[in-house]
Amino acid sequence: MSVTSPAGFSATGASVGIKASGVPDAALIVAATPAVAAAVFTQNKVPAAPVQMSRAHLAEAGSRVRAVLLTSGNANAATGAEGLSACAALCGEVAESIGCDPSEVLICQTGLIGIPFPLESARAGVASLAETLGEDEASAHRAATAIMTTDTFAKEVRIERDGVTLGGMAKGAAMLAPDMATMLCLLTIDATIEADVLQRALRSAVGPSFNSMDVDGATSTNDTVIVLASGLGPACPEQLVTDLLTEACMKLAQDMVVDAEGATKAVRITVTGARTDPDAHRGARKVATSQLVKCSLNGEDPYWGRILSDIGTAGIDMDPALTTISYGGIVVSAGGIGITHDVPAVAAHLAERWNLISIDLGLGDGSASILTTDLGYGYIDENRTTS
C-alpha cells in the first residue's frame, strides 16, 4: 500500500472526463478527521490556479485539511479567473461529498498548460469520487495511477519505522528542475505532530530529493508536495519525521528520474571537495544541465572533457590541477588531463541503467548530488509538439 497505509486515510482514483481517452484522471485522498498539513509549491512566477487555491486554503484553514483532490490531463495553468473558479467549484464538490468546509480541501492538477479546464465535463465525476473511497492497497494504487500523465508506471512508497507509518505517491516524468519538478507528490503519515514542525521536516526532505534533480532545466507551474499527518500514531520527534519524509521523497525522486521522458540513463552527479555545500550543489547542477554531457551519456561516451569544462563555468572556486573526475568510481581524469584507466570497466558502467559521475574539486569539505538523465531521442519526440 502507499497513501492508505497510515491509519486514518482513504483513497480512490477514477476517470472523471478530463482525458478524452477515458483513462483514470482524478484521485481523491481523504483524512477521516482533519489532518495536520504542510506543503511546498513551485517557485515559478506563473503559479497555476490549483497552487494559488491550495495556498489560500492552507492559510484559511490553519493547516487543517480533510482532503486532497489531484487531477491529470489539464494543468489549469495560465487560465486566469476561470481557472480559479474551476478550482473553487471542484473543491466545493469534494467538500460537499465528504461533509467539510471547502477550505479544508487542497487541489493539485497536472497536464497541458494554457488550455481552459473542462469543468462541466469533470464536475459530476469529481462529485462522485468519494463513493469509491477505500483504505485498501487497490484503492491507493488507483489513486497513484490516476495522477499519471506521461509517466509509464505509478510511483508509490511505504515506510514503517519506530511505530510510525508513512505512505506516498507521486507523478513526474519531465520538466524536472528546481525547485521541484512537473510533479505532484502526496505523502501521508500517522504521526502526531505540530504543523510548524511538519513544515520544517518537509522542507528538509525536499532539499536533497525533489530540489536536487534536473531532467531538462524546466520548472513547472504546478509543482506541489503535500504531507498530511492524521495524528492517529505516536508523537514523533522532528528528526524521525524528517528522516522518514526524506527517505520517501528520495525514493519517489529516483522513480521520476528513471521514468523521465525519453531517458535511457538515470544519473547521479556528485561533487565533493568544494569550498561549501552550496558551491558543490551549483557545480553538480551545472554539469547535470549540460546538453553536451547529456548527449555523451546517451551515447555511453565517457567524454570527461565536457564535464571539466562545465564545472569550470559553474561560478564556483575550482582548480583543474586539483580536480578528479570518475565514472562509476573509476577515475578517468586527474589534474585537468586524462589518465590511464580501465576502459572496458568504464564502458560497462555506462551501459548500465544507472550511471554515477563523481567530481572531486580538492578544495574543501563541501559536497552535493543531483539526479539527472541523459538526453534521449524520445524526449524530443514527446516535446516537439504540445504535450
FENCORMO-V563820 format. One record per residue. N is the residue number from 1. RES is the residue in one letter. SS is DSSP state (a for helix, b for strand, c for the rest). PHI is phi in whole degrees, 0 to 359 (none if undefined). D_FIRST is the distance of its C-alpha to the first C-alpha in Angstrom with 1 decimal. Layout:
BEGIN
n=N res=RES ss=SS phi=PHI d_first=D_FIRST
n=N res=RES ss=SS phi=PHI d_first=D_FIRST
END
This chain:
BEGIN
n=1 res=M ss=c phi=none d_first=0.0
n=2 res=S ss=c phi=226 d_first=3.8
n=3 res=V ss=c phi=293 d_first=6.8
n=4 res=T ss=c phi=265 d_first=6.3
n=5 res=S ss=c phi=294 d_first=5.5
n=6 res=P ss=c phi=291 d_first=9.2
n=7 res=A ss=c phi=296 d_first=11.8
n=8 res=G ss=c phi=100 d_first=13.6
n=9 res=F ss=b phi=232 d_first=11.5
n=10 res=S ss=b phi=229 d_first=11.1
n=11 res=A ss=b phi=209 d_first=10.8
n=12 res=T ss=b phi=199 d_first=12.5
n=13 res=G ss=b phi=210 d_first=14.2
n=14 res=A ss=b phi=197 d_first=17.6
n=15 res=S ss=c phi=271 d_first=21.0
n=16 res=V ss=c phi=242 d_first=23.4
n=17 res=G ss=c phi=101 d_first=26.3
n=18 res=I ss=c phi=279 d_first=26.1
n=19 res=K ss=c phi=270 d_first=25.9
n=20 res=A ss=c phi=297 d_first=28.8
n=21 res=S ss=c phi=290 d_first=26.9
n=22 res=G ss=c phi=84 d_first=24.9
n=23 res=V ss=c phi=284 d_first=21.5
n=24 res=P ss=c phi=305 d_first=18.6
n=25 res=D ss=c phi=217 d_first=19.8
n=26 res=A ss=b phi=209 d_first=18.4
n=27 res=A ss=b phi=232 d_first=15.2
n=28 res=L ss=b phi=228 d_first=15.4
n=29 res=I ss=b phi=244 d_first=13.5
n=30 res=V ss=b phi=234 d_first=15.3
n=31 res=A ss=b phi=265 d_first=15.9
n=32 res=A ss=b phi=300 d_first=17.5
n=33 res=T ss=b phi=229 d_first=20.3
n=34 res=P ss=b phi=309 d_first=21.6
n=35 res=A ss=b phi=263 d_first=19.4
n=36 res=V ss=b phi=287 d_first=21.1
n=37 res=A ss=b phi=236 d_first=20.7
n=38 res=A ss=b phi=218 d_first=21.8
n=39 res=A ss=b phi=205 d_first=22.1
n=40 res=V ss=b phi=231 d_first=23.9
n=41 res=F ss=b phi=233 d_first=25.5
n=42 res=T ss=c phi=305 d_first=27.5
n=43 res=Q ss=c phi=263 d_first=31.0
n=44 res=N ss=c phi=299 d_first=32.4
n=45 res=K ss=c phi=284 d_first=35.5
n=46 res=V ss=c phi=240 d_first=34.6
n=47 res=P ss=c phi=293 d_first=31.4
n=48 res=A ss=c phi=292 d_first=30.0
n=49 res=A ss=a phi=305 d_first=30.2
n=50 res=P ss=a phi=297 d_first=26.6
n=51 res=V ss=a phi=295 d_first=27.0
n=52 res=Q ss=a phi=298 d_first=30.3
n=53 res=M ss=a phi=293 d_first=28.9
n=54 res=S ss=a phi=294 d_first=25.9
n=55 res=R ss=a phi=301 d_first=28.3
n=56 res=A ss=a phi=296 d_first=30.6
n=57 res=H ss=a phi=291 d_first=28.1
n=58 res=L ss=a phi=298 d_first=26.9
n=59 res=A ss=a phi=292 d_first=30.5
n=60 res=E ss=a phi=287 d_first=31.4
n=61 res=A ss=a phi=272 d_first=28.6
n=62 res=G ss=c phi=65 d_first=29.0
n=63 res=S ss=c phi=63 d_first=25.4
n=64 res=R ss=b phi=250 d_first=24.1
n=65 res=V ss=b phi=230 d_first=21.6
n=66 res=R ss=b phi=258 d_first=20.1
n=67 res=A ss=b phi=206 d_first=18.5
n=68 res=V ss=b phi=231 d_first=17.9
n=69 res=L ss=b phi=259 d_first=18.8
n=70 res=L ss=b phi=235 d_first=18.2
n=71 res=T ss=b phi=235 d_first=20.4
n=72 res=S ss=b phi=229 d_first=21.2
n=73 res=G ss=b phi=110 d_first=24.5
n=74 res=N ss=b phi=208 d_first=26.9
n=75 res=A ss=c phi=286 d_first=27.0
n=76 res=N ss=c phi=51 d_first=29.4
n=77 res=A ss=c phi=243 d_first=31.2
n=78 res=A ss=c phi=57 d_first=35.0
n=79 res=T ss=c phi=241 d_first=35.3
n=80 res=G ss=a phi=63 d_first=37.3
n=81 res=A ss=a phi=297 d_first=37.7
n=82 res=E ss=a phi=296 d_first=36.4
n=83 res=G ss=a phi=294 d_first=33.0
n=84 res=L ss=a phi=295 d_first=32.8
n=85 res=S ss=a phi=297 d_first=33.9
n=86 res=A ss=a phi=296 d_first=31.2
n=87 res=C ss=a phi=299 d_first=28.6
n=88 res=A ss=a phi=299 d_first=30.3
n=89 res=A ss=a phi=295 d_first=30.3
n=90 res=L ss=a phi=294 d_first=26.6
n=91 res=C ss=a phi=297 d_first=25.8
n=92 res=G ss=a phi=296 d_first=28.3
n=93 res=E ss=a phi=295 d_first=26.8
n=94 res=V ss=a phi=296 d_first=23.4
n=95 res=A ss=a phi=302 d_first=25.2
n=96 res=E ss=a phi=294 d_first=27.2
n=97 res=S ss=a phi=288 d_first=24.4
n=98 res=I ss=a phi=247 d_first=22.6
n=99 res=G ss=c phi=78 d_first=25.8
n=100 res=C ss=c phi=216 d_first=26.0
n=101 res=D ss=c phi=280 d_first=28.3
n=102 res=P ss=a phi=304 d_first=27.8
n=103 res=S ss=a phi=291 d_first=28.0
n=104 res=E ss=a phi=270 d_first=24.7
n=105 res=V ss=b phi=245 d_first=22.9
n=106 res=L ss=b phi=259 d_first=22.2
n=107 res=I ss=b phi=225 d_first=22.2
n=108 res=C ss=b phi=232 d_first=21.2
n=109 res=Q ss=b phi=221 d_first=22.7
n=110 res=T ss=b phi=212 d_first=23.1
n=111 res=G ss=b phi=145 d_first=25.5
n=112 res=L ss=b phi=287 d_first=29.2
n=113 res=I ss=c phi=265 d_first=31.5
n=114 res=G ss=c phi=84 d_first=34.7
n=115 res=I ss=c phi=248 d_first=34.0
n=116 res=P ss=c phi=308 d_first=34.2
n=117 res=F ss=c phi=288 d_first=31.0
n=118 res=P ss=c phi=281 d_first=31.2
n=119 res=L ss=a phi=302 d_first=30.9
n=120 res=E ss=a phi=295 d_first=32.6
n=121 res=S ss=a phi=285 d_first=30.4
n=122 res=A ss=a phi=263 d_first=27.1
n=123 res=R ss=a phi=301 d_first=28.1
n=124 res=A ss=a phi=296 d_first=27.8
n=125 res=G ss=a phi=296 d_first=24.5
n=126 res=V ss=a phi=296 d_first=23.1
n=127 res=A ss=a phi=297 d_first=24.8
n=128 res=S ss=a phi=261 d_first=23.0
n=129 res=L ss=a phi=303 d_first=19.4
n=130 res=A ss=a phi=300 d_first=18.9
n=131 res=E ss=a phi=292 d_first=19.9
n=132 res=T ss=a phi=247 d_first=16.7
n=133 res=L ss=c phi=300 d_first=14.3
n=134 res=G ss=b phi=212 d_first=11.5
n=135 res=E ss=c phi=255 d_first=9.1
n=136 res=D ss=c phi=268 d_first=7.1
n=137 res=E ss=a phi=296 d_first=4.4
n=138 res=A ss=a phi=297 d_first=7.7
n=139 res=S ss=a phi=294 d_first=8.7
n=140 res=A ss=a phi=298 d_first=6.3
n=141 res=H ss=a phi=290 d_first=7.3
n=142 res=R ss=a phi=300 d_first=10.8
n=143 res=A ss=a phi=295 d_first=11.0
n=144 res=A ss=a phi=295 d_first=10.4
n=145 res=T ss=a phi=287 d_first=12.9
n=146 res=A ss=a phi=291 d_first=15.3
n=147 res=I ss=c phi=265 d_first=16.2
n=148 res=M ss=c phi=289 d_first=17.3
n=149 res=T ss=c phi=242 d_first=21.1
n=150 res=T ss=c phi=271 d_first=22.5
n=151 res=D ss=c phi=301 d_first=19.2
n=152 res=T ss=c phi=257 d_first=18.9
n=153 res=F ss=c phi=208 d_first=15.1
n=154 res=A ss=c phi=288 d_first=12.0
n=155 res=K ss=b phi=252 d_first=11.4
n=156 res=E ss=b phi=225 d_first=8.0
n=157 res=V ss=b phi=209 d_first=7.7
n=158 res=R ss=b phi=214 d_first=6.6
n=159 res=I ss=b phi=224 d_first=9.9
n=160 res=E ss=b phi=235 d_first=11.6
n=161 res=R ss=b phi=200 d_first=15.4
n=162 res=D ss=c phi=52 d_first=18.3
n=163 res=G ss=c phi=80 d_first=16.5
n=164 res=V ss=b phi=250 d_first=14.6
n=165 res=T ss=b phi=242 d_first=10.9
n=166 res=L ss=b phi=235 d_first=10.1
n=167 res=G ss=b phi=229 d_first=7.5
n=168 res=G ss=b phi=196 d_first=9.0
n=169 res=M ss=b phi=216 d_first=10.0
n=170 res=A ss=b phi=205 d_first=13.5
n=171 res=K ss=b phi=224 d_first=16.2
n=172 res=G ss=c phi=163 d_first=19.5
n=173 res=A ss=c phi=212 d_first=21.9
n=174 res=A ss=c phi=197 d_first=25.4
n=175 res=M ss=c phi=49 d_first=27.5
n=176 res=L ss=b phi=260 d_first=25.8
n=177 res=A ss=c phi=206 d_first=28.3
n=178 res=P ss=c phi=293 d_first=29.0
n=179 res=D ss=c phi=264 d_first=28.1
n=180 res=M ss=c phi=76 d_first=24.6
n=181 res=A ss=b phi=209 d_first=24.3
n=182 res=T ss=c phi=288 d_first=23.9
n=183 res=M ss=c phi=212 d_first=20.4
n=184 res=L ss=b phi=236 d_first=18.2
n=185 res=C ss=b phi=217 d_first=15.4
n=186 res=L ss=b phi=237 d_first=13.6
n=187 res=L ss=b phi=242 d_first=12.3
n=188 res=T ss=b phi=233 d_first=11.5
n=189 res=I ss=b phi=211 d_first=12.7
n=190 res=D ss=c phi=265 d_first=14.1
n=191 res=A ss=c phi=294 d_first=17.3
n=192 res=T ss=b phi=266 d_first=20.7
n=193 res=I ss=c phi=203 d_first=22.5
n=194 res=E ss=c phi=281 d_first=25.3
n=195 res=A ss=a phi=299 d_first=25.0
n=196 res=D ss=a phi=292 d_first=27.4
n=197 res=V ss=a phi=291 d_first=25.7
n=198 res=L ss=a phi=297 d_first=22.3
n=199 res=Q ss=a phi=296 d_first=24.2
n=200 res=R ss=a phi=297 d_first=25.9
n=201 res=A ss=a phi=297 d_first=22.8
n=202 res=L ss=a phi=294 d_first=21.2
n=203 res=R ss=a phi=299 d_first=24.5
n=204 res=S ss=a phi=295 d_first=24.6
n=205 res=A ss=a phi=287 d_first=21.2
n=206 res=V ss=a phi=289 d_first=22.1
n=207 res=G ss=a phi=306 d_first=25.4
n=208 res=P ss=c phi=277 d_first=24.6
n=209 res=S ss=c phi=246 d_first=21.7
n=210 res=F ss=a phi=294 d_first=21.9
n=211 res=N ss=a phi=273 d_first=25.6
n=212 res=S ss=a phi=234 d_first=26.4
n=213 res=M ss=b phi=223 d_first=25.7
n=214 res=D ss=b phi=204 d_first=28.1
n=215 res=V ss=c phi=266 d_first=28.1
n=216 res=D ss=c phi=222 d_first=31.0
n=217 res=G ss=c phi=75 d_first=32.4
n=218 res=A ss=c phi=257 d_first=31.5
n=219 res=T ss=c phi=247 d_first=29.8
n=220 res=S ss=c phi=286 d_first=28.2
n=221 res=T ss=c phi=276 d_first=29.3
n=222 res=N ss=c phi=240 d_first=25.8
n=223 res=D ss=c phi=309 d_first=23.8
n=224 res=T ss=b phi=210 d_first=21.6
n=225 res=V ss=b phi=234 d_first=19.0
n=226 res=I ss=b phi=235 d_first=18.0
n=227 res=V ss=b phi=234 d_first=16.4
n=228 res=L ss=b phi=243 d_first=16.1
n=229 res=A ss=b phi=246 d_first=16.7
n=230 res=S ss=c phi=284 d_first=16.5
n=231 res=G ss=c phi=75 d_first=19.0
n=232 res=L ss=c phi=267 d_first=17.6
n=233 res=G ss=c phi=248 d_first=17.3
n=234 res=P ss=c phi=289 d_first=20.2
n=235 res=A ss=b phi=294 d_first=22.6
n=236 res=C ss=c phi=238 d_first=21.9
n=237 res=P ss=c phi=294 d_first=24.5
n=238 res=E ss=a phi=302 d_first=24.3
n=239 res=Q ss=a phi=296 d_first=24.1
n=240 res=L ss=a phi=297 d_first=20.9
n=241 res=V ss=a phi=296 d_first=19.2
n=242 res=T ss=a phi=299 d_first=20.9
n=243 res=D ss=a phi=296 d_first=19.8
n=244 res=L ss=a phi=296 d_first=16.1
n=245 res=L ss=a phi=296 d_first=16.4
n=246 res=T ss=a phi=296 d_first=18.6
n=247 res=E ss=a phi=299 d_first=16.3
n=248 res=A ss=a phi=294 d_first=13.4
n=249 res=C ss=a phi=294 d_first=16.1
n=250 res=M ss=a phi=297 d_first=17.8
n=251 res=K ss=a phi=296 d_first=14.9
n=252 res=L ss=a phi=291 d_first=14.4
n=253 res=A ss=a phi=296 d_first=18.3
n=254 res=Q ss=a phi=296 d_first=18.7
n=255 res=D ss=a phi=299 d_first=16.5
n=256 res=M ss=a phi=296 d_first=18.8
n=257 res=V ss=a phi=294 d_first=21.9
n=258 res=V ss=a phi=299 d_first=21.0
n=259 res=D ss=c phi=264 d_first=20.5
n=260 res=A ss=c phi=300 d_first=23.5
n=261 res=E ss=c phi=304 d_first=25.9
n=262 res=G ss=c phi=75 d_first=28.4
n=263 res=A ss=c phi=285 d_first=27.6
n=264 res=T ss=c phi=250 d_first=28.4
n=265 res=K ss=c phi=227 d_first=27.9
n=266 res=A ss=b phi=256 d_first=25.6
n=267 res=V ss=b phi=227 d_first=27.8
n=268 res=R ss=b phi=250 d_first=27.9
n=269 res=I ss=b phi=253 d_first=31.3
n=270 res=T ss=b phi=242 d_first=32.3
n=271 res=V ss=b phi=247 d_first=35.5
n=272 res=T ss=b phi=237 d_first=37.0
n=273 res=G ss=b phi=71 d_first=40.5
n=274 res=A ss=b phi=279 d_first=40.7
n=275 res=R ss=c phi=298 d_first=42.7
n=276 res=T ss=c phi=219 d_first=39.7
n=277 res=D ss=a phi=299 d_first=35.9
n=278 res=P ss=a phi=302 d_first=36.5
n=279 res=D ss=a phi=298 d_first=39.0
n=280 res=A ss=a phi=298 d_first=36.6
n=281 res=H ss=a phi=297 d_first=34.0
n=282 res=R ss=a phi=297 d_first=36.6
n=283 res=G ss=a phi=295 d_first=37.8
n=284 res=A ss=a phi=297 d_first=34.4
n=285 res=R ss=a phi=292 d_first=33.7
n=286 res=K ss=a phi=298 d_first=37.2
n=287 res=V ss=a phi=291 d_first=36.6
n=288 res=A ss=a phi=296 d_first=33.2
n=289 res=T ss=c phi=268 d_first=34.7
n=290 res=S ss=c phi=288 d_first=37.7
n=291 res=Q ss=a phi=295 d_first=37.9
n=292 res=L ss=a phi=294 d_first=40.3
n=293 res=V ss=a phi=296 d_first=37.9
n=294 res=K ss=a phi=299 d_first=35.1
n=295 res=C ss=a phi=295 d_first=37.5
n=296 res=S ss=a phi=298 d_first=38.5
n=297 res=L ss=a phi=295 d_first=34.9
n=298 res=N ss=a phi=297 d_first=34.6
n=299 res=G ss=c phi=273 d_first=37.8
n=300 res=E ss=c phi=56 d_first=36.8
n=301 res=D ss=c phi=249 d_first=39.9
n=302 res=P ss=c phi=283 d_first=40.1
n=303 res=Y ss=c phi=277 d_first=42.4
n=304 res=W ss=a phi=293 d_first=42.4
n=305 res=G ss=a phi=299 d_first=45.3
n=306 res=R ss=a phi=294 d_first=43.1
n=307 res=I ss=a phi=294 d_first=40.9
n=308 res=L ss=a phi=300 d_first=43.9
n=309 res=S ss=a phi=297 d_first=45.4
n=310 res=D ss=a phi=290 d_first=42.3
n=311 res=I ss=a phi=294 d_first=41.9
n=312 res=G ss=c phi=285 d_first=45.6
n=313 res=T ss=c phi=245 d_first=45.1
n=314 res=A ss=c phi=278 d_first=42.1
n=315 res=G ss=c phi=77 d_first=44.5
n=316 res=I ss=c phi=235 d_first=43.9
n=317 res=D ss=c phi=293 d_first=46.2
n=318 res=M ss=c phi=200 d_first=46.3
n=319 res=D ss=c phi=226 d_first=49.1
n=320 res=P ss=a phi=304 d_first=48.8
n=321 res=A ss=a phi=293 d_first=50.9
n=322 res=L ss=a phi=254 d_first=48.1
n=323 res=T ss=c phi=264 d_first=45.2
n=324 res=T ss=b phi=237 d_first=43.3
n=325 res=I ss=b phi=230 d_first=40.8
n=326 res=S ss=b phi=230 d_first=38.4
n=327 res=Y ss=b phi=245 d_first=36.2
n=328 res=G ss=c phi=59 d_first=33.7
n=329 res=G ss=c phi=84 d_first=35.7
n=330 res=I ss=b phi=257 d_first=39.0
n=331 res=V ss=b phi=288 d_first=41.6
n=332 res=V ss=b phi=246 d_first=43.4
n=333 res=S ss=b phi=215 d_first=45.3
n=334 res=A ss=b phi=212 d_first=47.0
n=335 res=G ss=c phi=68 d_first=49.8
n=336 res=G ss=c phi=84 d_first=49.4
n=337 res=I ss=b phi=223 d_first=50.2
n=338 res=G ss=b phi=286 d_first=48.6
n=339 res=I ss=c phi=231 d_first=48.9
n=340 res=T ss=c phi=297 d_first=49.0
n=341 res=H ss=c phi=208 d_first=45.5
n=342 res=D ss=c phi=280 d_first=43.7
n=343 res=V ss=a phi=299 d_first=43.5
n=344 res=P ss=a phi=299 d_first=41.7
n=345 res=A ss=a phi=292 d_first=39.0
n=346 res=V ss=a phi=294 d_first=38.4
n=347 res=A ss=a phi=298 d_first=38.4
n=348 res=A ss=a phi=296 d_first=35.8
n=349 res=H ss=a phi=295 d_first=33.5
n=350 res=L ss=a phi=292 d_first=33.9
n=351 res=A ss=c phi=281 d_first=33.1
n=352 res=E ss=c phi=281 d_first=29.5
n=353 res=R ss=c phi=292 d_first=26.5
n=354 res=W ss=b phi=260 d_first=26.2
n=355 res=N ss=b phi=245 d_first=29.6
n=356 res=L ss=b phi=238 d_first=30.7
n=357 res=I ss=b phi=242 d_first=33.7
n=358 res=S ss=b phi=239 d_first=35.3
n=359 res=I ss=b phi=233 d_first=38.3
n=360 res=D ss=b phi=254 d_first=40.2
n=361 res=L ss=c phi=274 d_first=42.7
n=362 res=G ss=c phi=65 d_first=44.5
n=363 res=L ss=c phi=244 d_first=45.3
n=364 res=G ss=c phi=187 d_first=43.1
n=365 res=D ss=c phi=253 d_first=39.8
n=366 res=G ss=b phi=289 d_first=37.8
n=367 res=S ss=b phi=211 d_first=34.6
n=368 res=A ss=b phi=192 d_first=31.7
n=369 res=S ss=b phi=228 d_first=29.4
n=370 res=I ss=b phi=232 d_first=28.4
n=371 res=L ss=b phi=268 d_first=25.9
n=372 res=T ss=b phi=209 d_first=27.6
n=373 res=T ss=b phi=219 d_first=28.3
n=374 res=D ss=c phi=280 d_first=31.4
n=375 res=L ss=c phi=253 d_first=33.0
n=376 res=G ss=c phi=259 d_first=32.5
n=377 res=Y ss=a phi=300 d_first=34.4
n=378 res=G ss=a phi=296 d_first=31.3
n=379 res=Y ss=a phi=295 d_first=31.0
n=380 res=I ss=a phi=294 d_first=34.5
n=381 res=D ss=a phi=302 d_first=34.0
n=382 res=E ss=a phi=288 d_first=31.0
n=383 res=N ss=a phi=249 d_first=32.8
n=384 res=R ss=c phi=284 d_first=36.5
n=385 res=T ss=c phi=229 d_first=36.2
n=386 res=T ss=c phi=304 d_first=34.3
n=387 res=S ss=c phi=208 d_first=30.6
END
